[in-house]
């Protein structure tokens, strides 16, 4: 009989140990995922100023015609980061062309190409080889990938909050002690009067991707697909406002 009780106690301890490892292991894993997500979010935020600078240069050259410019390219103007600061100079000298309007067209095309590439990198990232990684390629943090990561974390948060409550785990462990279970059956389980409050206090909170304030940028068509349309719009705008166009180009010259 003593041997059987010793075996039963040992089995109970093993089950409790496994449950504790499972419970705390899942919470540690979710904590780690959230820490990784926070770090990746910070990395992505560092890309936003670069996209905004590229947009500012292009918008400065477009002389306030940005909405019609993007609509002509079938892009929603609301999904392009509009800044209000002064543009950062780009050109050591203006691009070569046979005419002034030709220079203007080339300035706009170059600025558009830089914005398109910055937006694509922000949305999709790019592959790179990290030093000491034996040539293995890794993808940089990007908006669409981070959104998917957030959705996976939020689904895991819902699962853990529903299936791994602190009081539920503690009750299961206590139910394995017959004496304790019988005592609480008679006098009531006084240990979990505020069990709902405990569960609420230890609940994980979803990351809430849409509340992070990261700009939602629309994919822009590459320059090779819209270069002709951009040239047509630029020539029409230059004919209407040549002095402003020349002044805008001068503003982008590096001192």
C-alpha positions in Angstrom: 0.0 0.0 0.0 2.9 2.3 0.9 4.5 1.6 -2.5 1.2 2.4 -4.3 0.8 5.7 -2.5 4.4 6.6 -3.2 3.8 5.8 -6.9 0.6 7.8 -6.9 2.4 10.8 -5.3 5.2 10.6 -7.8 2.7 10.4 -10.7 0.8 13.4 -9.3 4.0 15.4 -9.0 5.0 14.6 -12.5 1.6 15.6 -13.9 1.7 18.8 -11.9 5.2 19.6 -13.1 4.2 19.0 -16.7 1.2 21.2 -16.3 3.2 24.0 -14.8 5.8 23.7 -17.6 3.1 23.8 -20.2 1.3 26.7 -18.6 4.3 28.9 -17.9 6.0 27.7 -21.1 3.1 29.0 -23.2 3.1 32.3 -21.4 6.8 32.7 -21.8 6.6 31.9 -25.5 3.8 34.5 -25.9 5.8 37.0 -23.9 8.8 36.4 -26.3 6.6 36.8 -29.4 5.3 40.1 -28.1 8.8 41.3 -27.3 10.0 40.4 -30.8 6.9 42.2 -32.2 7.7 45.3 -30.3 11.3 45.3 -31.5 10.2 44.7 -35.1 7.7 47.5 -34.8 10.4 49.9 -33.7 12.6 48.8 -36.7 9.8 49.4 -39.1 9.1 52.9 -37.6 12.6 53.8 -38.5 11.8 53.4 -42.2 8.8 55.8 -42.1 10.9 59.0 -42.3 12.7 57.8 -45.4 9.4 57.1 -47.2 8.1 60.5 -46.1 11.3 62.3 -47.3 10.9 60.7 -50.7 7.3 61.7 -50.9 8.1 65.3 -49.9 10.6 65.7 -52.7 8.1 64.4 -55.3 5.2 66.4 -53.9 7.3 69.6 -53.9 8.0 69.1 -57.6 4.3 68.5 -58.3 3.4 71.9 -57.1 0.2 70.8 -55.3 -1.1 68.6 -58.0 -0.4 65.4 -56.1 -4.0 64.1 -55.8 -4.6 64.3 -59.6 -1.1 62.9 -60.2 -1.8 59.8 -58.1 -5.3 59.3 -59.4 -4.0 59.3 -63.0 -1.7 56.4 -61.9 -4.7 54.6 -60.2 -3.3 55.2 -56.8 -5.4 56.4 -53.8 -3.8 59.7 -52.7 -4.9 59.0 -49.1 -2.5 56.0 -49.1 0.6 58.0 -49.8 2.3 59.8 -46.9 1.9 63.5 -47.4 4.4 65.5 -45.4 4.4 69.3 -44.7 8.1 69.9 -43.9 10.6 71.4 -46.3 12.0 68.8 -48.7 15.5 67.5 -48.2 17.7 68.4 -51.2 18.5 65.5 -53.6 20.5 66.6 -56.6 24.1 67.7 -56.7 23.2 69.1 -60.0 20.0 68.9 -62.1 19.7 66.0 -64.5 20.9 66.6 -68.1 18.2 67.1 -70.8 17.9 69.1 -74.0 15.2 71.4 -72.7 14.2 72.9 -69.3 10.9 70.9 -69.5 13.0 67.8 -70.1 15.0 68.5 -66.9 11.7 68.9 -65.0 10.4 65.6 -66.3 13.6 63.8 -65.4 13.6 65.3 -61.9 10.0 64.1 -61.3 10.7 60.7 -62.7 13.8 60.2 -60.5 11.9 61.4 -57.4 8.9 59.2 -58.2 11.3 56.2 -58.7 12.9 56.8 -55.3 9.4 57.0 -53.6 8.2 53.8 -55.4 11.2 51.9 -54.2 11.0 53.2 -50.7 7.3 52.3 -50.5 7.9 48.8 -51.9 10.7 48.2 -49.4 8.4 49.5 -46.5 5.6 47.2 -47.6 7.6 44.0 -48.7 11.1 44.4 -47.4 14.2 43.2 -49.2 16.6 40.3 -48.7 20.1 40.8 -47.3 23.0 38.7 -46.0 23.9 39.4 -42.4 27.6 39.4 -41.5 28.7 36.0 -40.1 25.5 34.3 -41.4 27.3 32.1 -43.9 25.5 33.6 -46.9 22.0 32.9 -45.7 19.5 35.6 -46.9 17.1 37.2 -44.5 14.1 39.5 -45.2 14.0 42.9 -43.6 11.1 43.9 -41.4 8.2 45.1 -43.5 4.6 46.3 -43.1 2.7 43.4 -44.6 4.8 40.8 -42.8 4.4 42.6 -39.5 0.7 42.8 -40.0 0.6 39.0 -40.5 2.8 38.5 -37.4 0.4 40.7 -35.4 -2.6 38.6 -36.5 -0.8 35.4 -35.5 0.0 36.8 -32.1 -3.5 38.0 -31.5 -4.9 34.6 -32.4 -2.5 33.1 -29.9 -3.6 35.6 -27.3 -7.2 34.6 -27.7 -6.3 30.9 -27.4 -4.1 31.3 -24.3 -6.6 33.6 -22.5 -9.4 31.1 -23.2 -7.7 27.8 -22.6 -4.9 28.7 -20.1 -6.5 30.7 -17.3 -4.6 30.9 -14.0 -7.5 29.8 -11.9 -8.5 27.0 -14.3 -5.0 25.6 -14.1 -4.9 25.9 -10.3 -8.3 24.2 -9.9 -7.1 21.3 -12.1 -4.0 20.9 -9.9 -6.0 21.1 -6.7 -8.5 18.6 -8.0 -5.7 16.1 -8.1 -5.5 16.2 -4.3 -8.5 14.1 -3.2 -8.4 15.3 0.4 -8.4 18.9 -0.7 -11.1 18.3 -3.2 -13.4 16.6 -0.7 -12.8 19.4 1.9 -13.7 22.1 -0.7 -16.8 20.1 -1.8 -18.1 20.4 1.8 -17.1 23.9 2.8 -16.8 25.5 -0.6 -13.8 26.7 -2.7 -12.8 29.8 -0.8 -9.6 30.2 -2.7 -11.1 31.5 -5.9 -13.7 34.0 -4.8 -11.9 36.6 -6.9 -10.8 34.2 -9.6 -12.3 36.3 -12.3 -10.3 39.3 -11.2 -7.1 37.2 -11.2 -7.8 35.9 -14.6 -8.5 39.4 -15.9 -5.3 40.8 -14.3 -3.2 38.1 -16.0 -4.9 38.2 -19.4 -2.7 39.0 -22.4 -3.7 42.0 -24.4 -3.8 41.8 -28.2 -1.2 43.9 -30.0 -3.8 45.7 -32.0 -1.9 46.4 -35.2 -4.3 49.1 -36.5 -3.7 51.1 -33.4 0.1 51.3 -33.8 -0.1 54.4 -36.0 2.0 52.9 -38.8 1.2 54.6 -42.1 -0.7 52.5 -44.6 1.1 53.0 -47.9 -0.3 51.8 -51.2 1.9 50.0 -53.6 3.0 52.3 -56.4 3.5 51.1 -60.0 7.2 50.9 -61.0 8.5 53.7 -63.1 8.9 51.5 -66.2 5.1 51.1 -66.3 4.1 54.7 -65.7 7.1 56.8 -67.0 5.3 57.9 -70.1 2.2 59.0 -68.2 4.3 60.9 -65.7 6.1 62.6 -68.6 2.8 63.7 -70.2 1.6 65.2 -66.9 4.9 66.9 -66.2 5.0 68.6 -69.6 1.5 69.8 -69.2 2.2 71.2 -65.7 5.4 72.8 -66.8 3.7 74.7 -69.6 1.2 76.1 -67.1 3.6 77.0 -64.3 7.2 77.1 -65.7 8.6 79.5 -63.1 7.3 77.5 -60.1 8.6 74.3 -61.7 12.1 75.8 -62.1 12.0 77.1 -58.5 11.0 73.7 -57.2 13.9 72.0 -59.0 16.3 74.6 -57.6 15.0 73.9 -54.1 16.2 70.3 -54.5 19.8 71.2 -55.3 22.3 70.2 -52.7 24.1 73.4 -51.5 
